[in-house]
Amino acid sequence: MPLFRYKAVDTKGDVVADTVTGDDRESVAASLKADKFKVLSVKEVKSGSSSIFAKRVSLAEKANFCRFMATMLHAGLSVSEGAEVVKQETQCEKMKIILSDLSYETRRGGSVASVLAKYKDDFDPVILAIIKVGEESGSLDKSFEYLAVQLAGSYEMNQTIKGSLMYPIVIIIAAVGMGIFMLIWVLPRIASSFLKLNLEMPKATMIVMRFGYWIGENTLLFLGIIAVLGTGVFIALMLKPVRQMLLDIGSKIGPIRRVLNQIDVARYARTLSILLKRGVSIVDALDITAETLSQPKMRDFAKQFGEEVTKGTLLSEVLEKEKGIFPSAMVQTIKAGEKTGMLDKVLAEMADFYESEVTRSLKRLTSLLEPVIILAIGIVIGAMVILTVAPIYNVIGGLQMSAQN
């Protein structure tokens, strides 16, 4: 639904400006007039949400939103009042728009879940389900408080993953930067000197020298090509199909597959535990949680759980039918939880275990990647050195023969 920014005079005579959603400018103006506002202007906000560059609400921002809302509701403020207070604190423009919409719609009797459901790119079904349960049970403040803790935990886990991958990424970027510097600054000068000598060189060396000479003559064009390729790679990585393809490729590599499995199991167990603890029915919880899995094989299998449980089959029995997709430790843990009636608790404990395993596995993976990356960089640099040093030896050999003669 489109966003509109309005300016109006309220019943107290004060000029107020805010953002709301509506079908069109006329319906927004009519709604404001119904609330006894004197409308001064209504303009549509071009949010650009369909763009791949559109800024989304970060996990940390959502955690702060839930924490502040829990505090405001505990203090006795209404949702609309709390949203206005939180809006003054946030620096995220997208979040300001969401909070303005939340404040406006809840003043008119709308529910929090229905408002946030309009922003599905920022608020996933798990958050919406917990908030909906909180509204229906009259414990919205506790739902926000619970979400704040869980979102903060997810943020910490994401930071751990990013931190573990930072060192290899920095090495790769440094190597690429050094390679570009060699191609632009060093190779053209060497190539220009040796091509003027008309020496006999190996074919591979001659190709490298001619390429280096071309770069020296067309430096700006070469830099433009590099910039276009870099931009293309960046845009491609922003596209979900490309990321899914890279994920599928990575899942076929043993150490990477192990980490991906642990991340998915930890996320699945944590999400299912949260939903069950907040009172969501197990069938709905299973359907929602299946969408949190990143690997297609696991996600397709998990989508069957809700239907099977509806037929009266235990979740552990469903998991046992397809061995190898989910770890046996998870199956046994769920079986114990079903027997004791504490499935949500054992799932939370299992999530804690696998989250710690993710941290350890990432450390092992990065320690394995370091020598592989260094070796690959060494091979590339060694090849360049051999191709550029070979002509120097040819020159020295020619000079020695000339001196002897």
C-alpha positions in Angstrom: 0.0 0.0 0.0 1.4 3.5 -0.9 2.8 5.8 1.8 1.7 9.4 2.1 3.2 12.2 4.1 0.6 14.7 5.3 0.6 18.1 7.0 -2.6 19.1 8.9 -3.9 21.2 11.8 -5.2 19.1 14.7 -8.1 19.8 17.0 -5.8 21.9 19.3 -4.8 24.1 16.4 -1.3 22.7 16.2 0.3 21.9 12.8 1.3 18.2 12.7 3.2 16.3 10.0 3.2 12.5 9.8 3.3 9.6 7.5 0.5 7.1 6.8 -0.5 4.4 4.3 -3.6 4.6 2.1 -5.1 3.7 -1.2 -4.7 7.2 -2.7 -4.3 10.9 -1.7 -8.1 11.4 -1.6 -8.7 8.5 0.8 -6.0 9.7 3.1 -7.4 13.2 3.1 -10.9 11.9 3.8 -9.6 9.7 6.7 -7.8 12.7 8.2 -10.9 14.9 7.9 -13.0 12.1 9.6 -10.5 12.5 12.5 -11.3 16.2 12.6 -8.0 17.3 11.1 -7.8 20.3 8.8 -5.7 18.9 5.9 -3.0 21.2 4.5 -1.2 18.8 2.2 -0.9 15.1 1.3 2.0 13.8 -0.8 2.9 10.3 -1.8 6.3 9.1 -0.5 8.4 7.2 -3.0 10.0 4.7 -0.7 11.7 2.7 -3.5 11.0 -0.6 -1.7 11.1 -2.6 -4.9 14.7 -1.6 -5.6 17.5 -4.0 -4.6 19.2 -1.0 -3.1 16.3 -0.2 -0.8 17.4 0.1 2.8 15.7 -2.4 5.1 15.3 -2.3 8.8 18.3 -3.9 10.4 18.1 -6.7 13.0 19.6 -4.4 15.7 17.0 -1.7 14.8 14.1 -4.3 15.2 15.6 -5.5 18.5 15.7 -1.9 19.8 12.1 -1.3 18.6 10.8 -4.3 20.5 12.8 -3.4 23.6 11.6 0.2 23.6 8.0 -0.8 22.9 8.1 -3.3 25.8 9.3 -0.5 28.1 6.7 1.9 26.9 3.8 -0.6 27.4 5.2 -1.5 30.8 5.1 2.2 31.7 1.4 2.3 30.8 1.6 4.1 27.4 -0.6 3.0 24.5 0.9 1.4 21.4 0.4 4.7 19.4 2.0 6.8 22.2 4.9 4.3 22.5 5.4 4.3 18.7 5.6 8.1 18.7 8.3 8.0 21.5 10.3 5.3 19.8 10.1 7.3 16.5 12.0 10.1 18.1 14.8 7.8 19.1 15.4 5.9 15.9 17.7 7.1 13.1 16.4 4.7 10.5 14.1 6.5 8.0 12.3 3.3 7.0 11.6 2.6 10.7 10.3 6.2 11.2 7.8 5.5 8.4 6.7 2.2 9.9 6.3 3.8 13.4 4.3 6.7 12.0 2.0 4.2 10.2 1.8 2.1 13.4 0.9 5.1 15.5 -1.8 6.3 13.1 -3.4 2.9 12.5 -3.5 1.9 16.1 -5.2 5.2 17.0 -7.9 4.2 14.6 -8.3 0.8 16.2 -6.0 -1.3 14.0 -3.9 -4.1 15.4 -0.1 -4.0 15.6 0.3 -7.3 13.7 -1.9 -6.1 10.8 0.2 -2.9 10.5 3.6 -4.7 10.6 2.3 -7.3 8.2 2.4 -4.6 5.5 6.2 -4.5 5.8 6.9 -8.2 5.2 10.4 -7.4 3.9 11.3 -6.2 7.4 9.0 -8.2 9.8 9.0 -11.9 9.1 6.1 -14.3 10.0 7.8 -15.3 13.3 7.7 -11.8 14.6 4.1 -11.3 13.3 2.9 -14.5 14.9 4.3 -13.7 18.3 2.9 -10.2 18.3 -0.5 -11.5 17.2 -0.6 -14.0 20.0 0.5 -11.2 22.4 -2.4 -9.0 21.3 -4.9 -11.8 21.5 -3.8 -12.8 25.0 -3.5 -9.3 26.3 0.3 -9.7 26.9 1.7 -7.6 24.1 4.3 -6.1 26.4 5.7 -9.6 27.2 5.7 -10.5 23.5 7.7 -7.4 22.7 10.1 -8.1 25.6 10.6 -11.7 24.5 11.2 -10.7 20.9 13.8 -8.1 22.0 15.8 -10.8 23.8 15.6 -13.2 20.8 16.3 -10.6 18.2 19.3 -9.4 20.2 20.5 -13.1 20.3 20.1 -13.5 16.6 22.0 -10.2 16.0 24.9 -11.5 18.1 25.0 -14.7 16.2 25.0 -12.9 12.9 27.8 -10.7 14.1 29.8 -13.8 15.1 29.4 -15.2 11.6 30.4 -11.9 10.0 33.4 -11.5 12.3 34.6 -15.0 11.5 34.4 -14.3 7.7 36.0 -10.9 8.0 39.6 -12.0 7.9 39.4 -14.1 4.7 37.4 -11.4 3.0 40.1 -8.7 3.9 42.8 -11.0 2.6 41.0 -11.5 -0.7 40.2 -7.8 -1.1 43.9 -6.9 -0.4 45.1 -9.6 -2.9 42.7 -8.3 -5.6 43.8 -4.7 -4.9 47.5 -5.6 -5.1 46.8 -7.5 -8.4 45.0 -4.5 -9.9 47.9 -2.3 -8.8 50.4 -4.6 -10.5 48.4 -4.7 -13.7 48.0 -0.9 -13.9 51.3 0.3 -12.6 54.0 -2.3 -12.8 53.2 -4.6 -15.8 52.7 -1.9 -18.4 56.2 -0.4 -17.7 57.9 -3.8 -17.8 55.9 -4.7 -21.0 56.8 -1.4 -22.8 60.5 -1.9 -22.1 60.8 -5.5 -23.2 58.6 -5.2 -26.3 60.9 -2.5 -27.6 63.9 -4.9 -27.4 62.2 -7.3 -29.8 63.3 -10.3 -27.7 62.3 -13.9 -28.3 60.0 -14.8 -25.5 57.8 -17.8 -24.6 54.3 -17.5 -26.0 52.7 -17.2 -22.5 55.1 -14.4 -21.6 54.4 -12.6 -24.9 50.7 -12.7 -24.2 51.2 -11.2 -20.8 53.5 -8.5 -22.1 51.1 -7.5 -24.9 48.2 -7.4 -22.4 50.3 -5.2 -20.1 51.2 -2.9 -22.9 47.5 -2.7 -23.9 46.6 -1.8 -20.2 49.3 1.0 -20.3 47.7 2.4 -23.5 44.1 2.1 -22.2 44.4 2.6 -18.5 41.1 4.4 -18.1 39.2 1.9 -20.2 40.7 -0.9 -18.1 39.7 0.8 -14.9 36.2 1.3 -16.3 35.9 -2.4 -17.2 37.0 -3.3 -13.6 34.5 -0.9 -12.1 31.7 -2.3 -14.3 32.6 -5.9 -13.4 32.8 -5.0 -9.7 29.4 -3.3 -9.8 28.0 -6.3 -11.7 29.3 -8.7 -9.0 27.9 -6.5 -6.2 24.4 -6.3 -7.8 24.4 -10.0 -8.5 25.2 -10.8 -4.9 22.2 -8.6 -3.9 19.9 -10.9 -5.9 18.3 -13.7 -4.0 18.6 -16.3 -6.8 22.3 -15.7 -7.0 22.8 -16.0 -3.2 20.8 -19.2 -3.3 22.9 -20.6 -6.1 26.1 -19.8 -4.1 24.6 -21.4 -1.0 23.8 -24.5 -3.0 27.4 -24.7 -4.3 28.8 -24.1 -0.8 26.5 -26.8 0.7 28.3 -29.4 -1.5 31.6 -28.6 0.2 32.1 -30.7 3.4 33.2 -28.1 6.0 30.9 -25.4 4.6 27.9 -27.8 4.5 28.6 -28.7 8.2 28.4 -25.0 9.2 25.3 -24.4 7.1 23.6 -27.4 8.7 24.4 -26.2 12.2 23.1 -22.7 11.4 19.9 -24.0 10.0 19.3 -26.4 12.9 20.1 -23.7 15.5 17.7 -21.2 13.7 15.0 -23.9 13.3 15.1 -25.0 17.0 15.3 -21.4 18.3 12.3 -20.3 16.2 10.1 -23.3 17.0 10.9 -22.9 20.7 9.9 -19.2 20.6 6.6 -19.8 18.8 5.6 -22.7 21.1 6.6 -20.8 24.2 4.4 -17.8 23.2 1.4 -20.0 22.6 1.3 -20.5 18.8 -0.2 -23.8 17.8 2.3 -26.5 16.9 1.0 -26.8 13.3 1.2 -23.1 12.7 4.6 -23.0 14.4 5.9 -25.8 12.2 4.6 -24.1 9.0 6.2 -20.8 9.9 9.5 -22.2 11.1 10.0 -24.2 7.9 10.5 -20.9 6.0 13.5 -20.0 8.2 15.6 -22.8 6.7 18.1 -21.7 4.0 18.8 -25.0 2.4 16.1 -26.2 -0.1 16.3 -29.9 0.8 15.8 -29.2 4.5 13.1 -26.5 3.8 11.1 -28.8 1.5 11.2 -31.6 4.1 10.2 -29.3 7.0 7.2 -28.1 5.1 5.6 -31.5 5.5 5.8 -31.5 9.3 2.6 -29.5 9.9 0.5 -31.8 7.7 2.0 -34.9 9.3 1.4 -33.6 12.8 -2.2 -32.8 11.9 -2.7 -36.5 11.1 -1.6 -37.4 14.6 2.1 -38.3 13.9 4.7 -37.2 16.4 7.3 -34.7 15.1 10.1 -37.1 16.1 8.5 -39.9 14.1 8.3 -37.6 11.0 12.0 -36.7 11.4 13.0 -40.4 11.7 11.4 -41.2 8.3 14.1 -39.2 6.5 17.4 -39.9 8.2 20.3 -37.7 7.2 18.4 -34.5 6.6 18.3 -33.4 10.3 21.0 -34.7 12.7 20.1 -37.7 14.9 20.9 -35.7 18.0 18.0 -33.3 17.1 15.6 -36.2 16.6 16.4 -37.7 20.0 16.2 -34.4 21.7 12.7 -33.7 20.2 11.6 -37.2 21.1 12.6 -36.6 24.8 10.8 -33.2 24.7 7.6 -34.8 23.4 7.7 -37.5 26.1 8.2 -35.0 28.9 5.9 -32.3 27.6 8.7 -29.8 27.5 9.4 -29.5 23.8 9.8 -25.8 23.8 12.4 -26.0 26.6 14.5 -28.8 25.0 14.4 -27.0 21.7 15.8 -23.8 23.3 18.6 -25.9 24.9 19.3 -27.5 21.6 19.5 -24.1 19.9 22.0 -22.9 22.5 24.1 -26.0 21.8 24.1 -25.6 18.0 24.8 -21.9 18.2 27.9 -22.6 20.2 28.8 -25.3 17.7 28.4 -22.7 14.9 31.0 -20.5 16.6 33.5 -23.3 17.0 32.9 -24.6 13.4 33.4 -21.1 12.0 36.7 -20.8 13.8 37.9 -24.1 12.4 36.6 -23.2 8.9 38.4 -19.8 8.9 41.7 -21.4 10.1 41.3 -23.9 7.2 40.6 -21.1 4.7 43.6 -19.0 5.7 46.4 -21.3 4.3 44.2 -22.1 1.2 43.8 -18.5 0.4 47.4 -17.7 1.0 48.5 -20.6 -1.2 46.2 -19.5 -4.0 47.5 -15.9 -3.8 51.1 -17.3 -3.8 50.4 -19.4 -6.9 49.0 -16.3 -8.8 51.8 -14.0 -7.8 54.4 -16.8 -8.6 52.9 -17.2 -12.1 53.1 -13.5 -12.7 56.7 -13.3 -11.4 57.8 -16.2 -13.7 56.1 -14.7 -16.7 57.7 -11.2 -16.1 61.1 -12.4 -14.9 61.6 -14.8 -17.8 62.4 -12.0 -20.3 64.9 -10.5 -17.9 66.9 -13.8 -17.9 66.6 -13.8 -21.7 68.1 -10.4 -21.9 70.9 -11.3 -19.5 71.7 -14.4 -21.4 71.8 -12.5 -24.7 74.1 -9.9 -23.2 76.5 -12.6 -21.9 76.6 -14.2 -25.3 77.3 -10.9 -26.9 80.1 -10.2 -24.4 81.7 -13.6 -25.0 81.7 -13.0 -28.8 
